[in-house]
């Protein structure tokens, strides 16, 4: 589901993050919100003229079923393809395109650890350097990678060189955004 313009009355107080500042706020029970984006398990809502991101764990405040994180089944050695697969379920809260197709993932490295698991290092950027959603997206990326079997450690760092630009969009993203 990408969006719904019908207002929803919040069923309970819930935590959210203002977009684009990332500032934590509490949305109060009884407040009307409109879902503008529902992708990757989180919800972007419009409330009093502001956008806010509600995590999947608070979906019940919207009257939705909370997504239950599932550990991926053991399917063999950890691969870049598996990591990119879970990263394609992570979405920018303002743009209905996953972070891989947005071109936000600059580098991904898998390093075997002595105890048998793997360390995954990711370098990523944001569409705008001043966006306060960086730490939230970093945590989202970390959580999704850690859901994969064979992952022992994850380090996700934000980088600004090269600066992100629209040329980094995949063809799928350009098509989704009407740029083709």
Secondary structure as GFF3:
##gff-version 3
##sequence-region A 1 180
A	DSSP	beta_strand	4	9	.	.	.	ID=ss1
A	DSSP	beta_strand	14	19	.	.	.	ID=ss2
A	DSSP	beta_strand	24	27	.	.	.	ID=ss3
A	DSSP	beta_strand	32	39	.	.	.	ID=ss4
A	DSSP	beta_strand	42	47	.	.	.	ID=ss5
A	DSSP	beta_strand	50	54	.	.	.	ID=ss6
A	DSSP	three_ten_helix	56	62	.	.	.	ID=ss7
A	DSSP	alpha_helix	80	87	.	.	.	ID=ss8
A	DSSP	beta_strand	105	112	.	.	.	ID=ss9
A	DSSP	beta_strand	118	124	.	.	.	ID=ss10
A	DSSP	alpha_helix	134	146	.	.	.	ID=ss11
A	DSSP	beta_strand	151	158	.	.	.	ID=ss12
A	DSSP	three_ten_helix	166	168	.	.	.	ID=ss13
A	DSSP	alpha_helix	171	176	.	.	.	ID=ss14
###
